[in-house]
Amino acid sequence: MIDISAQRIAAFRRKIWTFYARHRRRLPFRETDDPYNIVVAEFMLQQTQVERVIPKYEAWLKKWPTWAALARADRRELLAAWSGLGYNRRAIYLGQLAGIIAKRFDGCLPDDPKILQTLPGIGPYTAHAVLIFAFNKPLVTIDTNIRRVMIHEFGLPADVTKGDLENLARRLRPRGRSRDWHNALMDYSRVAIPGRLPAAPRLNKQTPFRGSRRQIRGEIIRRLTLSRRVAVDRIAKDMKRSVQDVMEAAEALQKDGLVRIGKRFITLCKKNRMGDKNPAA
């Protein structure tokens, strides 16, 4: 149990609101409360920098402005539009989700977090984030940025439990302004918190992209958006990697249900055979 006085909480709120009034970021997905737009943004923002997301987000909405439009997209189209964001299965999850929302829910996203977490690609974090930013629901959600703020501002230990952070977050959240409050905390973390905090390690640390298996997977998917199949040895030669490296990268994609591996060629799976329905998101 984290013991923070009501006076200190009130002072913290004033500090955050003052900062937000002066330094609020103007982002396209903050200028809407359309649930579809918010879901697209949340899927794209998972482990991806905002600057990379914005052009992809705007192009996606121009191509598929509604759940119904997205539900008609095929797998190759989804992956082509997603190219450059990484974690390609998120694009497939979005397509699956659109089909479910369009058919089962008459185009209306459920506003119940328990129902949302039964849908493709939506875990506890994403469910709460969508409900906060689309419906201003009185919920809390803690990403790496918000965690950094709480640890830094209240001098909490690095091993503070998720439960204690959530309990404190509920006390900190102002009534009726959940959407603005979470945006404010994220902006405060980005601008006002030191870049390196021993007490606030990143929850997910990625390895460098260049030269990684992720780079090979990305290249496999990019080529499969342009051609029906790709040759393993051609990718290895073009990328100056071993055939084994390419095969191992392809095996990860096959495990996700994105591709099928033959003796010499890799092909894109046509059906939506995804493995983990609800990743931690």
Sequence and secondary structure as in RCSB ss.txt:
>XXXX:A:sequence
MIDISAQRIAAFRRKIWTFYARHRRRLPFRETDDPYNIVVAEFMLQQTQVERVIPKYEAWLKKWPTWAALARADR
RELLAAWSGLGYNRRAIYLGQLAGIIAKRFDGCLPDDPKILQTLPGIGPYTAHAVLIFAFNKPLVTIDTNIRRVM
IHEFGLPADVTKGDLENLARRLRPRGRSRDWHNALMDYSRVAIPGRLPAAPRLNKQTPFRGSRRQIRGEIIRRLT
LSRRVAVDRIAKDMKRSVQDVMEAAEALQKDGLVRIGKRFITLCKKNRMGDKNPAA
>XXXX:A:secstr
     HHHHHHHHHHHHHHHHHH    GGGS   HHHHHHHHHHHTTS HHHHHHHHHHHHHH  SHHHHHT  H
HHHHHHHTTSS THHHHHHHHHHHHHHHHSTT     HHHHTTSTT  HHHHHHHHHHHH  S     HHHHHHH
HHHHT  TT  HHHHHHHHHHHS TT HHHHHHHHHHHHHHHS S  TTS  SS    STTSHHHHHHHHHHHHT
TSSEEEHHHHHHHHT  HHHHHHHHHHHHHTTSEEE SSEEEE  S   S SS   
